[in-house]
Amino acid sequence: MKFCKLIFSLCIFGCITTTSCKTNISAPEQLLQIPADATMVFELNGNDIFAKSGLNSPDNYNFFNFLKMMDAESSKFLESFFKGSKEAGISAQKILVYVSQLPNYAVSMPILDRTAFENFLKKVEPTEPSDEGEFRYIVFFNNFSIAWNNELAIISGASSLEEIAKLFEPKEDGLFAKNKDFQEFAKKNADMRLWMRYNFFIESYKSLIAISKDFDADFLDRFSSQTEDFANVSMHSYLNFEDGKITGNALFYPPEEVENLQKKYPVFKESFNSGILKDMPEQSYLAVNSFFDVKEYIKFARQNIENMLSGSNINDSKIEEKSAELFEFFDSPEFKSVVDALKGDILISIHGFNKGLITYPFASASFTVDGKSGFENILNLIPNDFYKKQDNYYSIAVNKTFIPVYFAYNDNKVFVSNDLDATKAFTEGRKGKTFADNPISKVMTDKAVFYVNLDFETYPDNIKMLLQNFMGYKYKLFTSIIEIYEYFYVAGDAKYNMEFSLQLKNKNVNALKQILTNIDKTASSAWMN
């Protein structure tokens, strides 16, 4: 039971700290303990984040009362920990997590008061620690341990004395000392930082295969050999909690072969045709844009198919026949005319909902083509009896598509929609505000973006009623949780960089505090009911 209390305390601590953080890179002596073969490093400064979130004033949250009822001792420890008090004996100032060869891991935290920390451990775990003079440790179930000295407490997968002792030894040839990519990562400050090698995923996959009943040693060998070239490929990821929003980005550093492929096949264009933004209504519930060179993409895809077939040692007449048909299609005049017609810029938006007997979203897509002739080349591929020419647009009957579809050409762009009003606005020139006035459009100028409108108040009543009927009593819980959010997006560019942002309605209070307060209020209301 005592051990369960310790685990309970660590789980609560882990849940809170992994959702929040602010950091300068850890003190060099802490970083110098990371082995050179580490594949993942995660770092945060809990003290700053507790201040941001209001957790350093536990009276701000109702869940502390619930915790006090469950475990008063753990509650007292956590309150001291959040406040940065020496009564907890341990500090959240520099929390460092690293993984080397799985399943090896270590979670390192500074000690504020060794005596206070040891007293807490005695209350929740009766096992007498082993004393090695310079440090003490306790091993649990022979698969993980907690060890501490005057400076640090380390929770790890180490279980032998030799392994535990190595955790406290500085490594002159370790990751921080020798790896320039990690040193570059360490220069940039953020609320939370994550450094990861590609082979972290390789090792994770190996671990999953090793415990699987369908373990295939031959496949694992092939998988490992194919990923050796990616062993040192890394990702730098950063997260920030700000007033009114959470922002983050991930920078990928690919192997040289991938960069060479991009130079050989420049699929990604540098910028998006912003003229498309004016084709859509300002209001959007979901939007996606993309911009790429269609010709280069087809070249790249074709080369990959050829390489796959040549290296597969397949001797199957049916496969060869299908491959020949595919390449014949690639070389056909009709296909080439469409590839030549498409310029590669596209914007898709869900901007409304039908209010008829059947509720469905109004969705539109606008994409660039090579002039009127390009549009006609695409149109020639559609059977004449499939569509009907109207005044300045085309329509496809409901019996062909289940819902009406309209499309039109204007100014080197093709517009496709199930919303007749939106189609007519495209052909006549949209009046008033357009999607170009939507804040997310500014991100789309040089990035491919996936955007979701989270402001549920802007959704029409028929959608709210539909959700209420579907969710039942959970609808109230859903609306209470979603009410603080405005929108979310994730974006990427041609240089392997990604970013995301979660925007909240209140711009004057830290986003983390708003989220935790909202969860606390919603959970408290659910308990009382």
KETORMI-214426 format. One record per residue (C-alpha): residue in three letters; x negated, y, z negated. Coordinates in steps of 0.02 Angstrom, whole numbers, padded with zeros to 5 digits, always signed. Layout:
<rs>
ALAXYZ/...
</rs>
This chain:
<rs>
MET+00000+00000+00000/LYS-00141+00118-00044/PHE-00225+00082+00122/CYS-00061+00118+00212/LYS-00059+00289+00129/LEU-00232+00326+00198/ILE-00179+00275+00373/PHE-00020+00377+00355/SER-00121+00531+00309/LEU-00244+00507+00452/CYS-00101+00481+00577/ILE-00016+00643+00526/PHE-00183+00734+00533/GLY-00219+00660+00704/CYS-00048+00704+00776/ILE-00065+00885+00724/THR-00247+00914+00772/THR-00233+00831+00943/THR-00093+00950+00990/SER-00192+01104+00943/CYS-00366+01174+00938/LYS-00489+01318+00958/THR-00674+01296+00963/ASN-00847+01358+00989/ILE-00958+01212+01030/SER-01003+01111+00875/ALA-01159+01147+00776/PRO-01308+01072+00869/GLU-01342+00949+00728/GLN-01168+00875+00754/LEU-01185+00867+00943/LEU-01356+00788+00931/GLN-01277+00633+00856/ILE-01185+00593+01018/PRO-01270+00450+01110/ALA-01327+00473+01289/ASP-01205+00342+01353/ALA-01052+00433+01285/THR-00912+00435+01414/MET-00788+00552+01326/VAL-00811+00699+01206/PHE-00667+00794+01129/GLU-00691+00945+01016/LEU-00580+01063+00919/ASN-00581+01191+00780/GLY-00436+01149+00667/ASN-00454+01297+00550/ASP-00422+01425+00685/ILE-00278+01326+00757/PHE-00197+01303+00587/ALA-00199+01493+00573/LYS-00124+01511+00747/SER+00013+01385+00712/GLY+00053+01442+00536/LEU+00009+01271+00465/ASN-00112+01357+00345/SER+00048+01417+00259/PRO+00141+01252+00235/ASP+00294+01339+00164/ASN+00330+01392+00344/TYR+00383+01214+00386/ASN+00521+01103+00318/PHE+00431+00942+00361/PHE+00313+00967+00214/ASN+00460+00940+00097/PHE+00495+00775+00184/LEU+00312+00727+00168/LYS+00311+00769-00018/MET+00455+00648-00044/MET+00364+00510+00050/ASP+00189+00533-00022/ALA+00151+00676-00140/GLU-00036+00638-00144/SER-00054+00641+00045/SER+00051+00799+00052/LYS-00064+00887-00072/PHE-00217+00834+00028/LEU-00144+00895+00193/GLU-00093+01063+00119/SER-00271+01090+00058/PHE-00340+01030+00224/PHE-00231+01151+00324/LYS-00281+01295+00212/GLY-00466+01254+00232/SER-00478+01231+00045/LYS-00620+01137-00040/GLU-00487+01040-00136/ALA-00470+00929+00018/GLY-00657+00900+00020/ILE-00658+00895+00210/SER-00654+01030+00343/ALA-00566+01047+00510/GLN-00689+01181+00567/LYS-00782+01069+00689/ILE-00693+00907+00730/LEU-00786+00805+00858/VAL-00726+00644+00941/TYR-00834+00543+01058/VAL-00825+00375+01144/SER-00975+00277+01205/GLN-00965+00098+01267/LEU-00785+00050+01228/PRO-00721+00007+01102/ASN-00853+00112+01011/TYR-00793+00282+00953/ALA-00828+00409+00816/VAL-00728+00551+00738/SER-00842+00673+00649/MET-00784+00807+00524/PRO-00885+00920+00408/ILE-00882+00891+00220/LEU-00839+01040+00110/ASP-00846+00954-00059/ARG-00908+00775-00065/THR-00841+00744-00240/ALA-00666+00805-00196/PHE-00664+00698-00039/GLU-00718+00543-00134/ASN-00587+00574-00267/PHE-00451+00579-00133/LEU-00514+00417-00056/LYS-00507+00332-00228/LYS-00324+00381-00245/VAL-00269+00311-00078/GLU-00391+00166-00056/PRO-00451+00065-00206/THR-00594-00021-00112/GLU-00759+00025-00191/PRO-00874+00106-00060/SER-01044+00035-00021/ASP-01181+00156-00075/GLU-01336+00172+00034/GLY-01405+00324-00056/GLU-01401+00444+00090/PHE-01221+00397+00133/ARG-01075+00292+00074/TYR-00952+00191+00178/ILE-00799+00080+00176/VAL-00763-00051+00310/PHE-00581-00096+00349/PHE-00537-00265+00424/ASN-00712-00279+00500/ASN-00662-00169+00647/PHE-00676+00011+00588/SER-00753+00110+00448/ILE-00762+00279+00363/ALA-00933+00341+00309/TRP-00991+00504+00233/ASN-01139+00599+00165/ASN-01157+00777+00100/GLU-01127+00853+00273/LEU-01011+00741+00373/ALA-00872+00612+00364/ILE-00866+00493+00513/ILE-00724+00375+00557/SER-00785+00251+00688/GLY-00776+00079+00763/ALA-00941+00034+00680/SER-00929-00105+00550/SER-01107-00159+00512/LEU-01229-00062+00403/GLU-01350-00044+00549/GLU-01215+00029+00664/ILE-01151+00149+00531/ALA-01326+00212+00488/LYS-01357+00254+00671/LEU-01205+00369+00671/PHE-01295+00492+00556/GLU-01459+00490+00652/PRO-01494+00637+00770/LYS-01533+00577+00947/GLU-01670+00673+01035/ASP-01625+00583+01196/GLY-01437+00597+01169/LEU-01300+00675+01274/PHE-01318+00854+01214/ALA-01507+00851+01224/LYS-01525+00778+01398/ASN-01365+00792+01499/LYS-01361+00958+01592/ASP-01181+00931+01649/PHE-01127+00919+01467/GLN-01231+01071+01422/GLU-01141+01167+01560/PHE-00974+01108+01492/ALA-01024+01167+01318/LYS-01050+01347+01375/LYS-00865+01381+01402/ASN-00757+01412+01248/ALA-00574+01362+01234/ASP-00447+01309+01105/MET-00476+01128+01153/ARG-00610+01051+01262/LEU-00628+00879+01338/TRP-00779+00814+01433/MET-00761+00648+01520/ARG-00859+00538+01638/TYR-00770+00440+01772/ASN-00836+00278+01698/PHE-00729+00310+01544/PHE-00585+00249+01653/ILE-00691+00105+01718/GLU-00727+00047+01541/SER-00546+00069+01490/TYR-00492-00037+01638/LYS-00620-00170+01595/SER-00555-00176+01416/LEU-00376-00199+01477/ILE-00429-00338+01595/ALA-00531-00423+01459/ILE-00378-00443+01347/SER-00261-00490+01489/LYS-00202-00667+01513/ASP-00232-00642+01698/PHE-00415-00597+01674/ASP-00508-00615+01839/ALA-00697-00609+01817/ASP-00730-00604+02005/PHE-00613-00456+02027/LEU-00694-00366+01881/ASP-00866-00389+01960/ARG-00803-00319+02125/PHE-00718-00174+02036/SER-00876-00132+01940/SER-00988-00139+02093/GLN-00870-00026+02191/THR-00870+00106+02054/GLU-01056+00114+02014/ASP-01076+00265+02128/PHE-00949+00359+02022/ALA-01028+00321+01853/ASN-01088+00498+01821/VAL-00943+00592+01900/SER-00870+00706+01767/MET-00721+00812+01720/HIS-00722+00969+01612/SER-00553+01011+01536/TYR-00502+01161+01429/LEU-00341+01208+01340/ASN-00288+01374+01263/PHE-00142+01422+01151/GLU-00097+01603+01180/ASP+00046+01719+01137/GLY+00193+01658+01239/LYS+00103+01523+01338/ILE-00010+01372+01343/THR-00139+01368+01481/GLY-00265+01239+01533/ASN-00379+01189+01674/ALA-00481+01040+01730/LEU-00637+01051+01838/PHE-00687+00894+01932/TYR-00865+00866+01990/PRO-00856+00732+02126/PRO-00998+00625+02192/GLU-01098+00685+02340/GLU-01012+00560+02456/VAL-00843+00640+02422/GLU-00909+00814+02454/ASN-00986+00754+02617/LEU-00819+00679+02667/GLN-00734+00845+02636/LYS-00862+00933+02745/LYS-00838+00803+02882/TYR-00648+00809+02868/PRO-00600+00983+02805/VAL-00422+00932+02764/PHE-00389+01068+02634/LYS-00362+01245+02695/GLU-00426+01391+02594/SER-00262+01487+02580/PHE-00075+01469+02596/ASN+00029+01564+02725/SER+00114+01685+02606/GLY+00242+01735+02738/ILE+00337+01575+02694/LEU+00371+01642+02520/LYS+00494+01768+02593/ASP+00599+01629+02671/MET+00669+01566+02505/PRO+00785+01641+02373/GLU+00696+01715+02221/GLN+00784+01593+02103/SER+00707+01419+02101/TYR+00732+01270+01988/LEU+00591+01169+02064/ALA+00463+01216+02195/VAL+00315+01133+02281/ASN+00195+01205+02408/SER+00051+01132+02506/PHE-00069+01185+02643/PHE-00184+01071+02741/ASP-00255+01046+02915/VAL-00142+00915+02995/LYS-00266+00867+03131/GLU-00407+00838+03007/TYR-00292+00738+02895/ILE-00244+00623+03039/LYS-00428+00600+03084/PHE-00468+00558+02904/ALA-00322+00436+02888/ARG-00365+00351+03052/GLN-00548+00331+03002/ASN-00496+00254+02836/ILE-00381+00129+02922/GLU-00520+00081+03043/ASN-00645+00059+02901/MET-00522-00045+02800/LEU-00486-00161+02946/SER-00669-00179+02997/GLY-00723-00221+02819/SER-00580-00336+02773/ASN-00636-00492+02871/ILE-00453-00519+02915/ASN-00423-00636+03060/ASP-00236-00622+03083/SER-00159-00595+03254/LYS-00003-00510+03181/ILE-00108-00384+03083/GLU-00215-00349+03236/GLU-00057-00326+03339/LYS+00018-00204+03213/SER-00147-00110+03203/ALA-00153-00094+03392/GLU+00025-00027+03391/LEU-00020+00099+03256/PHE-00172+00165+03349/GLU-00071+00170+03510/PHE+00055+00279+03417/PHE-00087+00393+03357/ASP-00142+00414+03538/SER+00032+00441+03610/PRO+00069+00612+03689/GLU+00225+00632+03581/PHE+00130+00609+03418/LYS-00012+00722+03475/SER+00113+00857+03522/VAL+00187+00854+03346/VAL+00015+00858+03265/ASP-00031+01007+03374/ALA+00134+01091+03326/LEU+00115+01078+03137/LYS+00006+01211+03055/GLY+00008+01128+02883/ASP+00088+01259+02768/ILE+00248+01205+02681/LEU+00357+01265+02537/ILE+00498+01161+02464/SER+00621+01236+02340/ILE+00777+01181+02246/HIS+00865+01347+02227/GLY+01047+01309+02186/PHE+01181+01177+02161/ASN+01338+01136+02257/LYS+01496+01180+02160/GLY+01611+01063+02255/LEU+01685+00896+02203/ILE+01513+00816+02216/THR+01368+00905+02131/TYR+01203+00901+02223/PRO+01055+01021+02231/PHE+01032+01149+02368/ALA+00857+01112+02433/SER+00761+01198+02572/ALA+00593+01176+02656/SER+00500+01302+02763/PHE+00344+01254+02861/THR+00232+01335+02989/VAL+00223+01282+03172/ASP+00126+01336+03324/GLY+00255+01454+03399/LYS+00421+01416+03483/SER+00340+01283+03593/GLY+00281+01192+03437/PHE+00458+01192+03368/GLU+00524+01125+03534/ASN+00395+00985+03533/ILE+00461+00929+03364/LEU+00641+00950+03420/ASN+00610+00838+03571/LEU+00580+00691+03453/ILE+00757+00705+03382/PRO+00896+00621+03484/ASN+01010+00750+03565/ASP+01168+00673+03491/PHE+01097+00688+03314/TYR+01114+00876+03300/LYS+01221+01019+03364/LYS+01164+01191+03422/GLN+01252+01335+03331/ASP+01228+01523+03358/ASN+01048+01536+03297/TYR+01025+01375+03202/TYR+01057+01188+03218/SER+01167+01074+03113/ILE+01169+00888+03078/ALA+01340+00815+03040/VAL+01383+00740+02871/ASN+01417+00570+02949/LYS+01233+00566+02999/THR+01154+00617+02834/PHE+01289+00603+02696/ILE+01267+00789+02659/PRO+01258+00929+02789/VAL+01085+00978+02851/TYR+01039+01136+02945/PHE+00877+01191+03026/ALA+00815+01342+03122/TYR+00660+01422+03197/ASN+00601+01600+03165/ASP+00431+01685+03176/ASN+00320+01528+03188/LYS+00414+01441+03047/VAL+00545+01305+03038/PHE+00675+01308+02899/VAL+00768+01149+02847/SER+00906+01155+02716/ASN+01072+01086+02657/ASP+01124+01264+02613/LEU+01206+01354+02759/ASP+01193+01525+02676/ALA+01006+01503+02648/THR+00986+01449+02830/LYS+01078+01600+02896/ALA+00976+01715+02782/PHE+00818+01640+02857/THR+00872+01674+03036/GLU+00937+01849+03000/GLY+00797+01902+02882/ARG+00826+01883+02696/LYS+00886+02042+02612/GLY+00838+02094+02436/LYS+00722+01991+02326/THR+00644+01830+02388/PHE+00536+01692+02319/ALA+00388+01810+02343/ASP+00458+01905+02192/ASN+00458+01749+02084/PRO+00307+01754+01964/ILE+00250+01580+02017/SER+00224+01638+02197/LYS+00065+01730+02146/VAL-00014+01564+02100/MET+00030+01488+02269/THR-00078+01603+02375/ASP-00231+01490+02359/LYS-00168+01338+02263/ALA-00049+01192+02290/VAL+00080+01208+02151/PHE+00215+01101+02069/TYR+00335+01215+01975/VAL+00484+01179+01862/ASN+00606+01308+01793/LEU+00634+01265+01609/ASP+00748+01413+01571/PHE+00906+01312+01548/GLU+01011+01469+01527/THR+00986+01507+01712/TYR+01061+01341+01766/PRO+01242+01344+01829/ASP+01386+01287+01719/ASN+01425+01132+01823/ILE+01249+01065+01791/LYS+01264+01101+01605/MET+01432+01010+01600/LEU+01360+00864+01699/LEU+01215+00847+01577/GLN+01330+00864+01427/ASN+01441+00723+01489/PHE+01289+00615+01526/MET+01192+00647+01364/GLY+01338+00652+01242/TYR+01285+00697+01064/LYS+01103+00713+01120/TYR+01147+00865+01226/LYS+01142+00982+01076/LEU+00971+00916+01027/PHE+00909+00939+01206/THR+00969+01119+01218/SER+00894+01165+01049/ILE+00724+01099+01103/ILE+00724+01173+01279/GLU+00789+01345+01229/ILE+00617+01421+01196/TYR+00538+01377+01365/GLU+00535+01475+01528/TYR+00438+01374+01657/PHE+00295+01253+01687/TYR+00176+01230+01831/VAL+00023+01129+01879/ALA-00088+01186+02023/GLY-00242+01129+02117/ASP-00361+01202+02246/ALA-00479+01137+02379/LYS-00628+01139+02259/TYR-00562+01001+02144/ASN-00502+01123+02011/MET-00333+01104+01927/GLU-00239+01218+01808/PHE-00074+01215+01717/SER+00032+01335+01616/LEU+00181+01313+01502/GLN+00269+01481+01484/LEU+00383+01523+01338/LYS+00516+01659+01332/ASN+00446+01748+01178/LYS+00284+01830+01232/ASN+00240+01902+01061/VAL+00212+01745+00956/ASN+00081+01610+00981/ALA+00151+01468+01087/LEU+00094+01333+00967/LYS+00182+01415+00820/GLN+00341+01432+00922/ILE+00337+01249+00975/LEU+00302+01181+00801/THR+00433+01295+00723/ASN+00561+01239+00851/ILE+00522+01054+00822/ASP+00527+01079+00634/LYS+00695+01169+00643/THR+00771+01042+00761/ALA+00709+00893+00661/SER+00770+00970+00497/SER+00941+00998+00572/ALA+00948+00818+00634/TRP+00901+00752+00460/MET+01035+00856+00375/ASN+01166+00795+00498/
</rs>
